[in-house]
Amino acid sequence: MLVFWAILRYKGVFLPPKIPLKNCYIFYVKKLILSILSISYICNPAFASDQFLVVGGGYAPNHSEATLEQNVFIFSDLMNQFRPQNSDATYLFGSGPDSQSLDVMEQNPNFSLEDNLFSRLFDNCESPDCQFRHNGLGNLLSGEASKRNILDFLELTKNKLSPSDKFRFYFTGHGKHEDNDFTKNYISTWKKEHISVQEFTEKLDTLPSETQTQVVMVQCFSGGFAQINYEGGDKNKPLSPANRCGFFAQVPDRIAAGCTPDLKKREEYSHYFWDAYRGKTDFNQDGKVTSNEAHAYVIIHENSIDIPTTTSSQLLRDQEFSLSTEKKRTPWTEFQTKLNPTEKAILKGLQEKTGYDIASSPTPLIFVEEKIKHLQEMKELSIQQSRLAQNILDEVFVQIRNELFMIYPIFNNSYGANHGDLLSAQFQIVQNAKQAMLTHPEFSHYQDLFLKRDEANDEVDSWKQLIVKWERIQYLLETKLLEDLLAASSLDTVKQKYKSLKDCESASFF
């Protein structure tokens, strides 16, 4: 009985008060079995050389989008395709294998435009076009994506890795940062907990320093995790001697793309990074795909707001070198001699996306900076048009809502798939209210304005995506100039670290 209590307490399962313990056995037997299996696996994983840890999902059901689940499926398929010898893969996602818990939010494909407009009449409208379910990862999972499981895995893995082994970590979820501080970014884990870059790095520091570690992280502000370059994940501490590197969807101070319940709109880092490993690219023609090539494939093809970064490119920026105007005027002929095949492929791909012939500009970085400034001005004009469209829409919306509110007080309630029980009791009232909206004299106008507002927002998004493509060119050109400044400096330790990072980044994830 004491063991029963201990296991349930370890997994956060508490028995209800005032119910005899003997009557709770059957009720909790499923949770108990799952808990034992999860604890057993995390504490006693199968012995293997290389270790893969995949963590996915959000921190709560309504922030655990279906694309995150899809990413785990895709990675699993790649593991089956590559079949790394002497390796062990552990998968943690959402609530884990507990089928009674909801941990995936997926868009309802049958949610019409009329349903969308109707849902907006309610005061508390959150994801009305989505449905919630348990993940479909089944036996693939070893447990929930909790802070404890992740940190426990890292703690135990240190005893399983030798210097010649490798460790791989993939995180597909959400990330945040401390207020006004992008040196303390963190990943959000199940049950609304989080792991900071410092906590994460402290665990990595316990692994054998020679063990090659690669991390791929696609959450918002993920670039902040490039601080794994330093002991304890702290930029104020010495550079870590560990053989580890990382690939990140976004720079430290920006949100990332891709977290959506709509699988038809999956446009984010993971999609392209893993696609590259499906044989989509081999920039240096050596017959294999490496992680730096997969990262380059993302930069070229991902049509989103991301500026993908790496541990090596962030290390250069950590040195706070000053790029003078004279340095920025470096001619294209000098850039051209310094680019490796992968970097040349990036520029060629982005030139095709932007229509810009970089060789035509005598000072490409200056030209790119001026182009970005001009595009930012165009984006601001587009934002003004979007706001105007929203204001016009709001006027008609308020008119319709106020009139229906006086007749149908249900509009004080929430609306959506997660509130079905509330509304099913008033099904006929809901149908009547929806019909009243459809027959309202201003409804047709309301619908037209809604679509025009969406078009205005889409135009803003298009400007943002175009600007980012130019910013990716800017980021690469700046990286090459920062390499020059590092080479000319006396920072020998940083030079050695930069070289080791580039070597690590040029290895395969599998």
C-alpha positions in Angstrom: 0.0 0.0 0.0 2.8 2.4 0.8 4.4 1.6 -2.6 1.1 2.3 -4.3 0.9 5.8 -2.6 4.6 6.5 -3.3 4.3 5.8 -7.0 1.1 7.9 -7.4 2.7 10.7 -5.5 5.8 10.6 -7.7 3.7 11.0 -10.8 1.5 13.7 -9.4 -1.6 11.4 -9.0 -3.4 12.1 -5.7 -6.3 10.1 -4.4 -9.5 12.0 -3.6 -10.2 12.6 0.0 -12.9 10.8 2.0 -12.7 7.7 -0.2 -11.3 4.5 1.3 -8.1 3.5 -0.3 -9.3 0.1 -1.2 -12.1 1.6 -3.3 -9.6 3.6 -5.4 -7.5 0.7 -6.7 -9.6 0.0 -9.7 -10.2 3.7 -10.5 -6.5 4.4 -10.6 -5.2 1.0 -11.9 -4.6 2.4 -15.4 -2.7 5.4 -14.1 -0.7 3.2 -11.8 0.4 0.9 -14.7 1.3 3.8 -16.9 3.2 5.4 -14.0 5.2 2.3 -13.3 6.0 1.8 -17.0 7.0 5.5 -17.3 9.2 5.5 -14.2 10.8 2.2 -15.1 11.7 3.4 -18.6 13.0 6.8 -17.5 15.0 5.3 -14.6 16.2 2.2 -16.4 16.4 2.9 -20.2 17.8 0.2 -22.4 21.5 0.2 -22.7 22.7 1.7 -26.0 25.5 3.9 -27.3 24.0 6.9 -29.0 21.0 8.5 -27.3 18.1 10.4 -28.9 15.6 12.4 -26.8 12.6 13.8 -28.6 10.3 16.1 -26.6 7.1 17.5 -28.1 3.8 19.2 -27.3 2.6 22.2 -25.5 2.3 23.1 -21.8 -1.6 22.7 -21.8 -4.2 21.2 -24.1 -5.2 24.5 -25.6 -1.5 25.3 -26.4 -0.6 21.9 -27.8 -1.1 22.3 -31.5 -1.4 19.3 -33.9 1.7 20.4 -35.9 3.8 19.6 -32.8 2.4 16.0 -32.8 3.0 15.8 -36.5 6.7 16.7 -36.1 7.2 13.8 -33.7 5.6 11.4 -36.2 8.0 12.7 -38.9 11.0 12.3 -36.8 10.0 8.8 -35.9 9.7 7.9 -39.6 13.2 9.3 -40.2 14.6 7.2 -37.3 13.1 4.1 -39.0 14.6 5.2 -42.3 18.1 5.8 -41.0 18.1 3.1 -38.3 21.2 4.4 -36.5 23.1 1.4 -35.1 23.5 1.0 -31.3 21.1 3.8 -30.6 18.1 4.4 -28.4 15.4 6.9 -28.9 13.1 8.2 -26.2 9.9 10.1 -27.0 8.1 12.4 -24.5 5.0 14.2 -25.6 2.2 16.1 -23.8 0.5 13.9 -21.2 2.3 10.9 -22.5 0.5 7.5 -23.0 -2.3 8.4 -20.6 -5.2 8.2 -23.0 -7.6 9.9 -20.7 -5.8 13.2 -21.0 -6.3 15.8 -23.7 -3.0 17.0 -25.1 -3.6 17.9 -28.8 -5.5 20.7 -30.3 -6.5 20.2 -33.9 -8.5 22.4 -36.3 -11.9 21.1 -37.3 -12.0 20.9 -41.1 -15.8 21.3 -41.1 -15.8 24.7 -39.4 -17.3 27.0 -42.0 -16.9 30.8 -42.5 -20.4 31.2 -41.1 -19.4 29.3 -38.0 -16.3 31.5 -37.7 -18.3 34.7 -37.9 -20.9 33.4 -35.4 -18.3 32.4 -32.9 -16.9 35.9 -32.8 -20.2 37.2 -31.4 -19.4 35.6 -28.1 -17.5 37.4 -25.4 -15.0 34.5 -24.6 -14.0 33.0 -28.0 -10.9 31.0 -27.8 -10.1 28.5 -30.6 -13.7 27.9 -31.5 -12.8 26.0 -34.7 -10.6 23.5 -32.8 -11.3 20.1 -31.2 -9.3 18.5 -28.4 -8.1 14.9 -28.3 -5.4 12.7 -26.9 -2.2 12.3 -28.9 -2.1 9.4 -31.4 1.6 8.5 -30.8 0.7 5.4 -28.9 3.5 2.9 -28.0 6.0 5.3 -29.4 5.9 7.3 -26.2 7.8 6.6 -23.0 6.1 9.3 -20.9 4.7 12.8 -20.6 6.8 15.8 -21.6 7.2 17.0 -18.1 10.1 18.9 -16.6 10.9 16.1 -14.3 11.0 13.5 -17.0 13.2 15.6 -19.2 15.7 16.5 -16.5 15.7 12.9 -15.1 16.5 11.5 -18.5 19.4 13.9 -18.9 20.6 13.1 -15.4 20.6 9.3 -16.1 22.0 9.6 -19.6 25.3 10.9 -18.4 26.1 7.4 -17.1 25.3 5.8 -20.5 27.4 7.8 -22.8 31.1 7.3 -23.6 33.3 9.9 -25.3 32.8 8.2 -28.6 29.0 8.2 -28.4 26.7 11.0 -29.5 23.6 12.6 -27.9 20.8 14.2 -29.9 18.0 16.3 -28.6 15.0 17.6 -30.5 12.4 19.9 -29.0 9.2 20.8 -30.8 7.0 22.9 -28.5 6.8 26.4 -27.1 9.3 28.8 -25.6 9.3 32.0 -23.7 11.7 34.4 -21.9 12.0 36.4 -18.8 10.7 39.9 -19.0 13.0 42.1 -21.1 15.8 39.5 -20.8 16.7 37.3 -23.7 19.5 35.6 -21.8 17.1 33.6 -19.7 14.9 32.0 -22.3 13.2 28.7 -21.6 11.1 25.9 -23.0 7.6 25.3 -21.8 6.8 21.8 -20.6 3.6 19.9 -19.8 1.6 21.1 -16.8 2.8 24.7 -17.4 6.3 24.3 -16.1 9.5 25.3 -17.8 13.2 24.6 -18.2 15.5 27.5 -18.6 18.6 27.4 -20.9 20.6 27.5 -17.7 18.9 24.4 -16.2 19.2 22.6 -19.5 22.9 23.4 -19.9 23.7 22.4 -16.4 22.4 18.9 -17.2 24.4 18.9 -20.5 27.5 19.8 -18.6 27.3 16.5 -16.8 27.6 14.5 -20.0 31.1 13.4 -21.1 32.7 16.6 -22.6 33.9 14.6 -25.7 30.4 13.2 -26.5 29.1 15.0 -29.6 25.8 16.6 -28.8 23.5 18.3 -31.3 20.2 20.0 -30.3 17.5 21.1 -32.7 14.9 23.5 -31.1 12.1 25.2 -33.0 10.2 27.1 -30.2 9.8 30.9 -30.0 13.0 32.6 -28.8 14.9 29.4 -29.4 18.1 31.1 -30.3 18.6 31.9 -26.7 19.6 28.3 -26.2 22.8 29.0 -28.1 24.0 29.8 -24.6 24.8 26.1 -24.4 28.1 27.5 -25.7 28.9 28.5 -22.1 29.3 26.6 -18.8 26.0 26.5 -17.1 24.3 28.3 -20.0 25.5 31.6 -18.7 27.2 34.1 -21.1 29.1 35.6 -18.2 30.9 32.3 -17.6 33.7 30.7 -19.6 33.1 28.9 -22.9 32.2 25.3 -22.4 34.8 22.7 -23.5 32.0 20.3 -24.4 31.6 19.1 -28.0 28.1 20.3 -28.5 26.2 22.6 -31.0 22.7 23.6 -31.8 20.3 24.6 -34.6 17.4 27.0 -33.8 14.4 28.2 -35.7 14.6 31.8 -34.5 17.0 34.3 -33.1 16.9 34.9 -29.3 14.5 37.8 -29.3 11.8 36.9 -31.8 8.8 34.6 -31.8 8.9 31.6 -34.2 6.5 30.3 -36.8 4.7 27.0 -36.9 2.6 26.4 -33.9 -0.9 25.9 -35.5 -3.7 23.4 -35.0 -4.2 23.5 -38.8 -2.1 20.8 -40.4 -2.7 22.3 -43.9 -0.8 25.4 -42.8 2.4 23.8 -41.6 5.1 26.3 -42.4 7.9 26.1 -39.9 11.5 25.1 -39.3 11.0 21.3 -38.5 9.2 20.7 -41.8 12.1 21.7 -43.9 14.9 20.6 -41.6 13.7 17.0 -41.6 12.7 17.2 -45.3 16.4 17.9 -46.1 17.2 14.5 -44.5 14.8 12.9 -46.8 17.3 13.4 -49.5 16.2 16.9 -50.6 19.7 18.4 -50.4 23.4 17.7 -50.5 25.1 21.1 -51.1 28.7 19.9 -51.0 28.0 16.8 -53.1 29.6 14.4 -50.7 26.8 11.9 -50.8 25.3 12.6 -47.4 23.1 15.2 -45.6 24.5 17.0 -42.6 22.7 19.2 -40.1 24.3 22.4 -41.3 23.0 21.5 -44.8 19.6 20.8 -43.4 19.7 24.2 -41.6 20.6 25.9 -44.9 17.7 24.1 -46.6 15.4 25.7 -44.1 16.8 29.2 -44.7 16.3 28.9 -48.4 12.8 27.3 -48.5 10.9 28.2 -45.3 8.3 30.9 -46.0 7.8 32.3 -42.6 9.0 34.9 -40.1 12.0 32.9 -38.8 15.6 33.8 -39.1 17.2 30.5 -38.3 20.4 30.6 -36.3 23.1 28.3 -34.9 25.5 28.1 -32.0 28.4 29.2 -34.2 26.6 32.3 -35.7 25.4 33.4 -32.3 28.9 33.0 -30.8 30.2 35.5 -33.3 27.5 38.0 -32.2 28.2 37.4 -28.5 31.7 39.0 -29.1 29.9 42.4 -29.8 32.3 43.2 -32.6 31.5 46.6 -34.2 30.7 46.4 -38.0 31.9 49.8 -39.2 30.5 51.5 -42.3 33.7 50.8 -44.0 33.5 47.1 -43.2 29.9 47.0 -44.4 31.1 48.3 -47.7 33.0 45.1 -48.4 32.6 44.3 -52.1 30.9 41.2 -53.5 34.2 40.0 -54.9 35.6 39.6 -51.4 32.5 37.9 -50.1 32.5 35.5 -53.0 36.0 34.1 -52.1 34.9 33.4 -48.5 31.7 31.5 -49.1 31.6 27.7 -48.8 29.3 25.6 -51.0 26.4 25.6 -48.5 26.6 29.4 -48.0 26.6 29.9 -51.8 23.6 27.7 -52.1 21.8 29.8 -49.4 22.5 33.1 -51.3 21.5 31.6 -54.6 18.2 30.2 -53.2 17.3 33.5 -51.5 18.2 35.5 -54.6 15.6 33.4 -56.5 13.1 34.1 -53.8 13.7 37.9 -53.7 14.6 38.5 -57.4 17.9 40.1 -56.2 21.1 39.5 -58.1 23.7 40.0 -55.3 26.6 40.1 -57.8 25.1 43.2 -59.4 25.7 45.3 -56.2 29.2 46.5 -55.5 28.5 46.7 -51.8 25.8 44.0 -51.2 25.4 44.5 -47.4 24.7 48.2 -47.7 22.3 47.5 -50.5 20.5 44.8 -48.4 20.2 47.1 -45.4 18.6 49.9 -47.5 16.3 47.4 -49.2 15.1 46.1 -45.8 14.5 49.7 -44.6 12.3 50.4 -47.7 10.4 47.1 -47.3 9.7 48.0 -43.6 8.1 51.3 -44.8 5.9 49.4 -47.2 5.0 47.0 -44.4 3.9 49.9 -42.2 1.7 51.2 -44.9 0.1 47.8 -45.2 -0.4 47.6 -41.5 -2.2 50.9 -41.6 -4.6 49.5 -44.2 -5.1 46.4 -42.1 -6.0 48.5 -39.1 -8.4 50.6 -41.1 -10.1 47.4 -42.4 -10.4 46.1 -38.8 -11.9 49.3 -37.6 -14.6 49.3 -40.4 -15.3 45.6 -39.6 -15.6 46.4 -35.9 -18.3 49.0 -36.5 -20.6 46.6 -38.2 -19.7 43.8 -35.8 -20.7 45.8 -32.8 -24.0 46.8 -34.4 -24.9 43.1 -35.1 -23.7 41.9 -31.7 -25.5 44.5 -29.7 -28.8 43.8 -31.4 -28.5 40.0 -31.0 -27.3 40.4 -27.4 -30.6 41.9 -26.4 -32.5 38.9 -27.6 -30.0 36.0 -27.0 -28.2 36.3 -23.7 -26.2 33.1 -24.5 -23.6 35.5 -26.1 -22.4 36.0 -22.5 -21.1 32.4 -22.6 -18.0 31.0 -24.2 -18.3 29.2 -27.6 -16.2 26.4 -29.1 -15.6 22.7 -29.1 -14.4 22.8 -25.5 -17.7 24.3 -24.4 -20.0 21.8 -26.2 -21.8 20.6 -23.0 -22.9 24.1 -22.1 -24.3 24.9 -25.5 -25.9 21.5 -26.3 -28.4 22.2 -23.5 -29.5 25.2 -25.4 -29.2 23.8 -28.9 -32.3 25.3 -30.3 -31.5 28.7 -28.8 -28.0 28.5 -30.5 -29.6 27.6 -33.8 -32.1 30.4 -33.6 -29.3 32.9 -32.7 -27.2 31.8 -35.6 -30.2 32.1 -38.0 -30.8 35.6 -36.7 -27.2 36.5 -37.5 -27.5 35.1 -41.1 -30.7 37.0 -41.7 -29.5 40.3 -40.2 -29.6 43.1 -42.8 -25.9 43.9 -42.2 -24.7 40.3 -42.3 -23.7 40.2 -45.9 -21.8 43.5 -45.4 -20.2 42.0 -42.3 -19.0 38.9 -44.2 -17.5 41.0 -47.0 -15.7 43.2 -44.6 -14.4 40.2 -42.7 -12.9 38.7 -45.9 -11.4 42.1 -46.8 -9.8 42.4 -43.4 -8.3 38.9 -43.9 -6.9 40.0 -47.2 -5.3 43.0 -45.6 -3.8 40.8 -42.9 -2.5 38.4 -45.5 -0.8 41.3 -47.3 0.9 42.3 -44.0 2.1 38.7 -43.6 3.5 38.7 -47.1 5.5 41.8 -46.4 6.9 40.3 -43.2 7.9 37.1 -45.0 9.6 39.0 -47.8 11.5 41.2 -45.3 12.7 38.1 -43.5 14.1 36.7 -46.7 16.2 39.8 -47.0 17.1 39.7 -43.4 18.4 36.1 -43.9 20.7 37.5 -46.6 21.8 40.2 -44.2 22.4 37.7 -41.4 24.7 35.6 -43.6 26.7 38.5 -45.0 27.1 39.9 -41.4 28.3 36.4 -40.3 31.0 36.4 -42.9 32.2 39.8 -41.8 32.2 38.8 -38.2 34.3 35.8 -39.1 36.9 38.2 -40.5 36.9 40.3 -37.3 37.3 37.1 -35.1 40.2 35.9 -37.3 41.9 39.3 -36.9 41.4 39.3 -33.1 43.5 37.9 -30.3 40.6 35.8 -29.0 42.3 32.4 -29.4 39.9 30.6 -27.1 36.9 31.9 -29.0 38.5 31.0 -32.3 39.0 27.4 -31.1 35.4 27.2 -29.9 34.1 28.6 -33.2 36.0 25.9 -35.1 34.8 23.1 -32.9 31.2 24.4 -33.3 31.5 24.4 -37.0 32.9 20.9 -36.9 30.0 19.7 -34.7 27.4 21.5 -36.9 28.7 19.7 -40.0 27.9 16.3 -38.6 24.7 14.3 -39.3 21.9 14.3 -36.7 21.4 10.5 -37.3 
